[in-house]
Amino acid sequence: MNHAVDVLRRDPAEVADDWVDAHLGGRSQTEPSTPDAARGRENLFRLAISRRAEIGRKTLRHLGLSAAGTSLAVLFAVPLGVLIHRSKRARAPALAATEILQTIPSLAMLAFLFALYGLLGVVPAVTALVLYALLPIVVNTFTGLQEVPRSVVEAANGVGMSHWQRLRIVELPLAAPMIIAGIRTAAVLTVGIATLSTYIGAGGLGDFIARGLARNDPRLTLLGALPAAALAVALSLAIRAAQRAVSRE
């Protein structure tokens, strides 16, 4: 318990609640789950009601991790996409680097960043989310800029626009729907990967999933899995609506 509070920085009340569930009221880790479907749904509903405050806190924490990772990725990825659009020399190494980052297993990346920073918590978790979110935004930024009609670019040059003015006034607005599509992909990706950040003490809905797996308790696992899935769908729909709004302008 002390390790969970001091090292993993979990809420002492949550740690105590987990201990009570595991040792006094929880299911044995080796006991199989055999309730019928109706009873299982009822038990899950009751558990969700009893832990609604904790679910709310962890959902907000999870959303914060995902939002931080995606937002920081946008700050790095959009300029990088612009760079590889303008520089053929930088294109191949930049795309190769972001693709390699995507191939690294999530837990391995988190473990590496923990070793690199020498600490647990939000910093290594958000760093991992940023690295995984780069590729879809970089690729979509590059693709969107490449698809701007040549005639439009030549017209901007014809009225005396500088490279910066052309990028800001003409190219980026036309590429915006494609860029937003990349951000949507990155946001959904970070919601999924953020569930693993529980293993380095960053919290979020992954806490429920990890506890449920450790105790062989499907109810706890679903307390994390269902809100995480709903969060991913909600973010995808919200960003898609923004993408459509930009496309109509």
Contacts in CASP RR format, 6 or more apart in sequence:
PFRMAT RR
TARGET T0000
AUTHOR 0000-0000-0000
METHOD contacts of the structure
MODEL  1
MNHAVDVLRRDPAEVADDWVDAHLGGRSQTEPSTPDAARGRENLFRLAIS
RRAEIGRKTLRHLGLSAAGTSLAVLFAVPLGVLIHRSKRARAPALAATEI
LQTIPSLAMLAFLFALYGLLGVVPAVTALVLYALLPIVVNTFTGLQEVPR
SVVEAANGVGMSHWQRLRIVELPLAAPMIIAGIRTAAVLTVGIATLSTYI
GAGGLGDFIARGLARNDPRLTLLGALPAAALAVALSLAIRAAQRAVSRE
1 15 0 8 1.000
1 16 0 8 1.000
1 19 0 8 1.000
4 10 0 8 1.000
4 15 0 8 1.000
4 18 0 8 1.000
5 12 0 8 1.000
5 15 0 8 1.000
7 120 0 8 1.000
8 120 0 8 1.000
8 201 0 8 1.000
9 120 0 8 1.000
9 121 0 8 1.000
9 201 0 8 1.000
10 201 0 8 1.000
10 203 0 8 1.000
10 207 0 8 1.000
14 54 0 8 1.000
14 207 0 8 1.000
18 211 0 8 1.000
21 215 0 8 1.000
22 215 0 8 1.000
26 215 0 8 1.000
26 217 0 8 1.000
27 33 0 8 1.000
27 215 0 8 1.000
27 216 0 8 1.000
27 217 0 8 1.000
28 216 0 8 1.000
29 214 0 8 1.000
29 215 0 8 1.000
29 216 0 8 1.000
30 216 0 8 1.000
31 216 0 8 1.000
32 216 0 8 1.000
33 216 0 8 1.000
33 217 0 8 1.000
33 218 0 8 1.000
35 43 0 8 1.000
40 219 0 8 1.000
43 219 0 8 1.000
44 219 0 8 1.000
44 222 0 8 1.000
44 223 0 8 1.000
47 219 0 8 1.000
47 220 0 8 1.000
47 223 0 8 1.000
48 55 0 8 1.000
48 223 0 8 1.000
51 223 0 8 1.000
55 208 0 8 1.000
55 223 0 8 1.000
55 224 0 8 1.000
55 227 0 8 1.000
58 203 0 8 1.000
58 204 0 8 1.000
58 205 0 8 1.000
58 206 0 8 1.000
58 207 0 8 1.000
58 208 0 8 1.000
58 224 0 8 1.000
58 227 0 8 1.000
59 204 0 8 1.000
59 205 0 8 1.000
59 227 0 8 1.000
59 231 0 8 1.000
61 203 0 8 1.000
61 204 0 8 1.000
61 205 0 8 1.000
62 191 0 8 1.000
62 194 0 8 1.000
62 195 0 8 1.000
62 203 0 8 1.000
62 204 0 8 1.000
62 205 0 8 1.000
62 206 0 8 1.000
62 227 0 8 1.000
62 228 0 8 1.000
62 231 0 8 1.000
63 231 0 8 1.000
65 122 0 8 1.000
65 125 0 8 1.000
65 126 0 8 1.000
65 129 0 8 1.000
65 190 0 8 1.000
65 194 0 8 1.000
65 197 0 8 1.000
65 202 0 8 1.000
65 203 0 8 1.000
65 204 0 8 1.000
66 129 0 8 1.000
66 187 0 8 1.000
66 190 0 8 1.000
66 191 0 8 1.000
66 194 0 8 1.000
66 231 0 8 1.000
66 235 0 8 1.000
68 122 0 8 1.000
68 126 0 8 1.000
68 129 0 8 1.000
69 126 0 8 1.000
69 129 0 8 1.000
69 130 0 8 1.000
69 133 0 8 1.000
69 190 0 8 1.000
70 129 0 8 1.000
70 133 0 8 1.000
70 183 0 8 1.000
70 186 0 8 1.000
70 187 0 8 1.000
70 190 0 8 1.000
72 126 0 8 1.000
72 130 0 8 1.000
73 129 0 8 1.000
73 130 0 8 1.000
73 133 0 8 1.000
73 134 0 8 1.000
73 137 0 8 1.000
73 186 0 8 1.000
73 190 0 8 1.000
74 137 0 8 1.000
74 183 0 8 1.000
74 186 0 8 1.000
76 130 0 8 1.000
76 134 0 8 1.000
77 133 0 8 1.000
77 134 0 8 1.000
77 137 0 8 1.000
77 138 0 8 1.000
77 141 0 8 1.000
77 186 0 8 1.000
78 137 0 8 1.000
78 141 0 8 1.000
78 179 0 8 1.000
80 94 0 8 1.000
80 98 0 8 1.000
80 134 0 8 1.000
80 138 0 8 1.000
80 141 0 8 1.000
81 94 0 8 1.000
81 138 0 8 1.000
81 141 0 8 1.000
81 142 0 8 1.000
81 145 0 8 1.000
82 141 0 8 1.000
82 145 0 8 1.000
82 167 0 8 1.000
83 90 0 8 1.000
83 94 0 8 1.000
84 90 0 8 1.000
84 91 0 8 1.000
84 94 0 8 1.000
84 95 0 8 1.000
84 138 0 8 1.000
84 142 0 8 1.000
85 141 0 8 1.000
85 142 0 8 1.000
85 145 0 8 1.000
85 146 0 8 1.000
91 142 0 8 1.000
94 138 0 8 1.000
95 138 0 8 1.000
95 139 0 8 1.000
95 142 0 8 1.000
98 134 0 8 1.000
98 135 0 8 1.000
98 138 0 8 1.000
98 139 0 8 1.000
99 135 0 8 1.000
101 109 0 8 1.000
101 131 0 8 1.000
101 132 0 8 1.000
101 134 0 8 1.000
101 135 0 8 1.000
102 132 0 8 1.000
102 135 0 8 1.000
104 112 0 8 1.000
106 128 0 8 1.000
106 132 0 8 1.000
106 193 0 8 1.000
106 196 0 8 1.000
107 196 0 8 1.000
107 199 0 8 1.000
109 128 0 8 1.000
109 131 0 8 1.000
109 132 0 8 1.000
110 124 0 8 1.000
110 125 0 8 1.000
110 128 0 8 1.000
110 196 0 8 1.000
110 197 0 8 1.000
110 199 0 8 1.000
110 200 0 8 1.000
111 200 0 8 1.000
113 124 0 8 1.000
113 127 0 8 1.000
113 128 0 8 1.000
113 200 0 8 1.000
114 120 0 8 1.000
114 124 0 8 1.000
114 200 0 8 1.000
116 124 0 8 1.000
117 123 0 8 1.000
117 124 0 8 1.000
117 127 0 8 1.000
120 200 0 8 1.000
120 201 0 8 1.000
120 202 0 8 1.000
121 197 0 8 1.000
121 200 0 8 1.000
121 201 0 8 1.000
121 202 0 8 1.000
121 203 0 8 1.000
122 202 0 8 1.000
124 200 0 8 1.000
124 202 0 8 1.000
125 194 0 8 1.000
125 197 0 8 1.000
125 200 0 8 1.000
125 201 0 8 1.000
125 202 0 8 1.000
126 202 0 8 1.000
128 193 0 8 1.000
128 197 0 8 1.000
129 190 0 8 1.000
129 193 0 8 1.000
129 194 0 8 1.000
129 197 0 8 1.000
132 186 0 8 1.000
132 189 0 8 1.000
132 190 0 8 1.000
132 193 0 8 1.000
133 186 0 8 1.000
133 187 0 8 1.000
133 189 0 8 1.000
133 190 0 8 1.000
134 186 0 8 1.000
136 182 0 8 1.000
136 183 0 8 1.000
136 185 0 8 1.000
136 186 0 8 1.000
136 189 0 8 1.000
137 179 0 8 1.000
137 182 0 8 1.000
137 183 0 8 1.000
137 186 0 8 1.000
139 182 0 8 1.000
140 178 0 8 1.000
140 179 0 8 1.000
140 181 0 8 1.000
140 182 0 8 1.000
140 183 0 8 1.000
140 185 0 8 1.000
141 175 0 8 1.000
141 178 0 8 1.000
141 179 0 8 1.000
143 178 0 8 1.000
144 174 0 8 1.000
144 175 0 8 1.000
144 178 0 8 1.000
144 179 0 8 1.000
145 171 0 8 1.000
145 172 0 8 1.000
145 175 0 8 1.000
147 175 0 8 1.000
147 178 0 8 1.000
148 170 0 8 1.000
148 171 0 8 1.000
148 174 0 8 1.000
148 175 0 8 1.000
152 170 0 8 1.000
152 174 0 8 1.000
153 166 0 8 1.000
153 170 0 8 1.000
153 171 0 8 1.000
156 165 0 8 1.000
156 166 0 8 1.000
156 169 0 8 1.000
156 170 0 8 1.000
157 166 0 8 1.000
161 169 0 8 1.000
161 170 0 8 1.000
172 179 0 8 1.000
176 246 0 8 1.000
177 243 0 8 1.000
177 246 0 8 1.000
177 247 0 8 1.000
180 239 0 8 1.000
180 242 0 8 1.000
180 243 0 8 1.000
180 246 0 8 1.000
181 243 0 8 1.000
183 239 0 8 1.000
184 235 0 8 1.000
184 236 0 8 1.000
184 239 0 8 1.000
184 240 0 8 1.000
184 243 0 8 1.000
187 235 0 8 1.000
187 236 0 8 1.000
187 239 0 8 1.000
188 232 0 8 1.000
188 235 0 8 1.000
188 236 0 8 1.000
191 228 0 8 1.000
191 231 0 8 1.000
191 232 0 8 1.000
191 235 0 8 1.000
192 228 0 8 1.000
192 232 0 8 1.000
194 202 0 8 1.000
194 204 0 8 1.000
194 205 0 8 1.000
194 206 0 8 1.000
194 228 0 8 1.000
195 204 0 8 1.000
195 205 0 8 1.000
195 206 0 8 1.000
195 209 0 8 1.000
195 224 0 8 1.000
195 225 0 8 1.000
195 228 0 8 1.000
196 206 0 8 1.000
197 203 0 8 1.000
197 204 0 8 1.000
197 206 0 8 1.000
198 204 0 8 1.000
198 206 0 8 1.000
198 207 0 8 1.000
198 209 0 8 1.000
198 210 0 8 1.000
199 210 0 8 1.000
205 223 0 8 1.000
205 224 0 8 1.000
205 225 0 8 1.000
205 227 0 8 1.000
205 228 0 8 1.000
205 231 0 8 1.000
206 224 0 8 1.000
206 228 0 8 1.000
207 224 0 8 1.000
208 220 0 8 1.000
208 221 0 8 1.000
208 223 0 8 1.000
208 224 0 8 1.000
208 225 0 8 1.000
209 220 0 8 1.000
209 221 0 8 1.000
209 224 0 8 1.000
209 225 0 8 1.000
209 228 0 8 1.000
211 217 0 8 1.000
211 220 0 8 1.000
212 218 0 8 1.000
212 219 0 8 1.000
212 220 0 8 1.000
212 221 0 8 1.000
213 221 0 8 1.000
END
